[in-house]
């Protein structure tokens, strides 16, 4: 058998797989994976069944069903005041993890540095490594998981190309303030950084707080991939449907990766979500 050098020598089986199996084996509450443990909305189930019965079962367009992309664009405008072009700036993906992976591969060149804020979702670093980049870890403050902006600024070098941010935060639940977003805009603008904003928990916010999407800030929206998850929002993570909103130039590169990664996402699920938004 030939010797195969590992592209990810430091990576084993993801902790989510391990924890989920332990929870299943022991009957424990599963706090490992981020999925809402209750039924999806009944109208959504009806819409999915209708789409299947109506024959919407073949490949969707690579970028996503147009009706769903239009609905996503309308939703981002209503929620965050940012009107994305559905044809050139919205892409439907097979889950948010695919969108994050596509975005990293689309913009990171070998030798580039990408900053992640720890603790972080475990897919960030492997995507960076597979792109030939270097993952730079900046710890969040341990008391409240807020950003240490001095430490973050100090981590930026001439090789820094990308920063990955996540709010509401996985795993702590901390959320960014408007001031945090302003600081990110200043940092990214000063150093000409691309931002991947993981916003999959955007609608799971409590205590009257407002989710501060980077799409609210035009100068950030112009340099960001913003990733969302229908699975988290509608508590059907097994459907694996996510989306990415980004400027046309970034979206064009994103779709080059997407088309050779999954190409398209579940057609009946897309039609179901198009009817729910």
C-alpha positions as CSV (number, residue, x, y, z in Angstrom):
1,X,0.0,0.0,0.0
2,X,1.5,3.4,-0.9
3,X,2.5,5.9,1.8
4,X,0.2,8.9,1.7
5,X,1.4,12.0,3.5
6,X,-1.4,13.6,5.3
7,X,-2.6,17.1,4.2
8,X,-3.9,17.5,7.8
9,X,-1.4,15.7,10.0
10,X,-2.6,17.3,13.2
11,X,-6.3,16.6,12.6
12,X,-8.1,13.5,13.8
13,X,-11.8,12.7,14.0
14,X,-13.7,15.9,14.8
15,X,-14.7,16.4,18.4
16,X,-18.3,16.8,17.3
17,X,-18.4,13.3,16.0
18,X,-16.8,12.0,19.2
19,X,-19.2,13.9,21.5
20,X,-22.3,13.1,19.5
21,X,-21.5,9.4,19.6
22,X,-20.8,9.5,23.4
23,X,-24.2,11.3,23.9
24,X,-26.0,8.7,21.8
25,X,-24.2,5.8,23.7
26,X,-24.9,7.1,27.2
27,X,-28.2,8.9,26.7
28,X,-26.7,12.2,27.7
29,X,-27.8,15.6,26.6
30,X,-25.6,16.5,23.6
31,X,-23.9,19.9,24.2
32,X,-21.3,19.1,21.6
33,X,-22.9,19.9,18.3
34,X,-24.8,23.2,17.7
35,X,-28.3,22.0,16.7
36,X,-31.7,23.0,18.1
37,X,-33.2,19.8,19.5
38,X,-36.8,20.4,18.6
39,X,-39.1,19.9,15.6
40,X,-38.9,22.1,12.5
41,X,-41.9,24.4,11.7
42,X,-44.7,22.3,10.3
43,X,-45.3,24.7,7.3
44,X,-41.7,24.1,6.3
45,X,-42.2,20.3,6.3
46,X,-45.3,20.8,4.1
47,X,-43.4,23.0,1.7
48,X,-40.7,20.4,1.4
49,X,-43.2,17.7,0.7
50,X,-44.9,19.9,-1.9
51,X,-41.6,20.6,-3.7
52,X,-40.9,16.8,-3.9
53,X,-44.4,16.1,-5.2
54,X,-44.2,18.9,-7.7
55,X,-41.0,17.3,-9.2
56,X,-38.4,19.7,-7.9
57,X,-35.9,16.9,-7.5
58,X,-33.2,17.4,-10.0
59,X,-30.1,19.6,-9.8
60,X,-30.6,23.2,-8.7
61,X,-28.7,26.0,-10.5
62,X,-25.1,26.1,-9.2
63,X,-25.6,29.4,-7.4
64,X,-29.0,28.3,-5.9
65,X,-32.6,28.4,-6.8
66,X,-33.4,32.0,-8.0
67,X,-36.5,32.3,-5.8
68,X,-34.4,31.5,-2.7
69,X,-31.6,33.9,-3.6
70,X,-34.1,36.7,-4.1
71,X,-35.7,35.8,-0.7
72,X,-32.2,35.9,0.9
73,X,-31.5,39.3,-0.6
74,X,-34.8,40.7,0.6
75,X,-34.2,39.3,4.1
76,X,-30.8,40.9,4.4
77,X,-32.2,44.2,3.3
78,X,-35.1,44.0,5.8
79,X,-32.8,42.8,8.7
80,X,-29.6,44.7,8.1
81,X,-30.3,47.5,5.5
82,X,-28.0,45.8,3.0
83,X,-29.5,45.0,-0.4
84,X,-27.4,42.3,-2.1
85,X,-27.8,41.5,-5.8
86,X,-29.4,38.1,-5.9
87,X,-27.8,37.2,-9.2
88,X,-24.2,38.1,-8.4
89,X,-23.9,38.4,-4.6
90,X,-25.9,35.5,-3.1
91,X,-24.9,31.8,-3.2
92,X,-26.7,28.9,-1.6
93,X,-24.4,26.2,-0.2
94,X,-24.6,22.7,1.3
95,X,-24.4,24.0,4.8
96,X,-22.5,26.9,6.4
97,X,-19.4,24.8,6.8
98,X,-19.1,24.5,3.0
99,X,-19.5,28.2,2.6
100,X,-16.7,28.9,5.1
101,X,-14.5,26.4,3.3
102,X,-15.3,27.9,-0.1
103,X,-14.5,31.4,1.1
104,X,-11.2,30.4,2.6
105,X,-10.1,28.5,-0.6
106,X,-11.3,31.4,-2.8
107,X,-9.1,34.1,-1.4
108,X,-6.2,32.5,0.5
109,X,-2.9,32.0,-1.3
110,X,-0.1,29.7,-0.1
111,X,1.9,31.6,2.5
112,X,-0.9,34.0,3.4
113,X,-1.9,34.3,7.1
114,X,-5.4,34.1,8.4
115,X,-6.5,35.2,11.9
116,X,-9.0,33.3,14.0
117,X,-10.3,34.2,17.4
118,X,-10.0,31.3,19.9
119,X,-12.0,29.4,20.9
120,X,-13.4,28.9,17.5
121,X,-15.4,26.5,15.3
122,X,-13.1,23.7,14.4
123,X,-13.5,23.9,10.6
124,X,-11.6,27.2,10.3
125,X,-8.1,26.1,10.7
126,X,-8.2,23.0,8.5
127,X,-9.6,25.1,5.7
128,X,-6.7,27.6,6.1
129,X,-4.1,24.7,6.2
130,X,-5.6,23.1,3.1
131,X,-5.3,26.4,1.3
132,X,-1.6,26.5,2.1
133,X,-2.1,29.3,4.6
134,X,-0.9,29.9,8.1
135,X,-3.5,30.1,10.9
136,X,-2.8,32.8,13.5
137,X,-4.6,32.3,16.8
138,X,-5.7,35.3,18.9
139,X,-7.4,34.3,22.2
140,X,-10.6,36.0,23.2
141,X,-10.7,37.4,26.7
142,X,-11.4,34.5,29.1
143,X,-13.7,36.4,31.3
144,X,-16.4,37.2,28.8
145,X,-15.1,36.0,25.4
146,X,-14.8,39.6,24.1
147,X,-12.2,40.7,21.6
148,X,-8.8,41.9,22.8
149,X,-8.4,44.6,20.1
150,X,-4.8,45.4,21.0
151,X,-3.8,41.7,20.7
152,X,-5.7,41.4,17.4
153,X,-4.1,44.5,15.9
154,X,-0.7,43.2,17.0
155,X,-1.3,39.9,15.2
156,X,-1.6,41.6,11.8
157,X,1.5,41.3,9.6
158,X,2.2,42.1,6.0
159,X,1.2,38.5,5.2
160,X,-2.2,38.8,6.8
161,X,-4.9,38.3,4.2
162,X,-8.0,37.2,6.1
163,X,-9.7,37.4,9.4
164,X,-12.5,35.0,10.5
165,X,-15.0,36.4,13.0
166,X,-18.1,34.8,14.6
167,X,-21.0,36.4,16.3
168,X,-23.1,35.1,18.1
169,X,-20.1,33.1,19.1
170,X,-19.7,29.4,19.0
171,X,-19.1,28.0,21.7
172,X,-19.6,30.8,24.2
173,X,-22.7,32.6,23.0
174,X,-21.0,36.0,23.3
175,X,-22.2,38.6,20.8
176,X,-20.4,41.6,19.3
177,X,-21.4,45.1,19.9
178,X,-21.7,47.9,17.3
179,X,-18.4,49.2,18.6
180,X,-16.8,45.9,17.9
181,X,-18.0,46.0,14.3
182,X,-16.7,49.6,14.0
183,X,-13.3,48.5,15.3
184,X,-13.3,45.5,12.8
185,X,-14.1,47.9,10.0
186,X,-11.2,50.2,10.9
187,X,-8.7,47.3,11.3
188,X,-9.8,45.6,8.0
189,X,-9.7,48.9,6.1
190,X,-6.3,49.9,7.4
191,X,-4.7,46.6,6.5
192,X,-6.9,45.8,3.4
193,X,-8.1,42.5,5.0
194,X,-10.9,40.2,3.7
195,X,-13.4,39.2,6.4
196,X,-15.3,36.0,6.7
197,X,-18.2,36.6,9.1
198,X,-19.7,33.4,10.5
199,X,-23.3,34.5,11.5
200,X,-25.0,31.2,11.6
201,X,-26.6,32.0,15.0
202,X,-27.8,35.4,13.8
203,X,-31.4,34.8,14.9
204,X,-30.7,33.1,18.2
205,X,-30.1,36.3,20.3
206,X,-31.6,36.9,23.7
207,X,-32.0,39.7,26.3
208,X,-33.2,42.2,23.8
209,X,-29.8,42.5,22.2
210,X,-29.4,43.2,18.5
211,X,-27.3,41.0,16.2
212,X,-24.7,43.3,14.7
213,X,-24.1,41.8,11.3
214,X,-21.2,43.2,9.3
215,X,-23.7,43.8,6.6
216,X,-24.9,46.8,8.6
217,X,-21.6,48.5,7.8
218,X,-21.1,49.3,4.1
219,X,-17.3,49.4,4.3
220,X,-17.3,45.9,5.8
221,X,-20.0,44.5,3.5
222,X,-17.7,45.5,0.6
223,X,-14.9,43.2,1.8
224,X,-16.8,40.4,3.6
225,X,-18.2,37.0,3.0
226,X,-21.2,36.7,5.4
227,X,-22.2,33.1,6.1
228,X,-25.7,32.1,7.3
229,X,-27.4,28.8,8.1
230,X,-31.0,27.8,7.4
231,X,-30.4,24.7,9.4
232,X,-29.7,26.7,12.6
233,X,-32.5,29.2,11.9
234,X,-35.2,26.7,11.2
235,X,-33.8,23.9,13.4
236,X,-33.3,21.4,10.6
237,X,-29.5,21.0,10.5
238,X,-29.7,17.7,8.8
239,X,-30.9,19.4,5.6
240,X,-27.5,21.1,5.3
241,X,-28.5,24.3,3.6
242,X,-26.5,27.5,4.1
243,X,-25.8,30.7,2.2
244,X,-23.1,33.3,1.6
245,X,-23.6,37.0,0.8
246,X,-20.5,38.7,-0.6
247,X,-19.7,41.5,-3.1
248,X,-19.8,40.4,-6.8
249,X,-16.0,40.1,-7.2
250,X,-15.7,37.9,-4.1
251,X,-18.7,35.9,-5.0
252,X,-17.3,35.1,-8.4
253,X,-14.2,33.6,-6.8
254,X,-16.4,31.9,-4.2
255,X,-18.5,30.2,-6.8
256,X,-15.4,28.9,-8.6
257,X,-14.7,26.8,-5.5
258,X,-18.4,26.0,-4.8
259,X,-19.0,24.6,-8.3
260,X,-16.3,22.0,-7.9
261,X,-17.0,21.3,-4.3
262,X,-20.7,20.4,-4.1
263,X,-21.9,22.3,-7.2
264,X,-25.5,22.5,-6.0
265,X,-27.6,22.0,-2.9
266,X,-30.8,20.1,-2.2
267,X,-33.4,21.4,-4.7
268,X,-36.6,20.6,-2.7
269,X,-35.1,22.0,0.5
270,X,-34.3,25.3,-1.3
271,X,-37.8,25.6,-2.6
272,X,-39.1,25.0,0.9
273,X,-37.0,27.7,2.4
274,X,-37.9,30.1,-0.4
275,X,-41.5,29.7,0.7
276,X,-40.7,30.4,4.4
277,X,-38.5,33.5,4.4
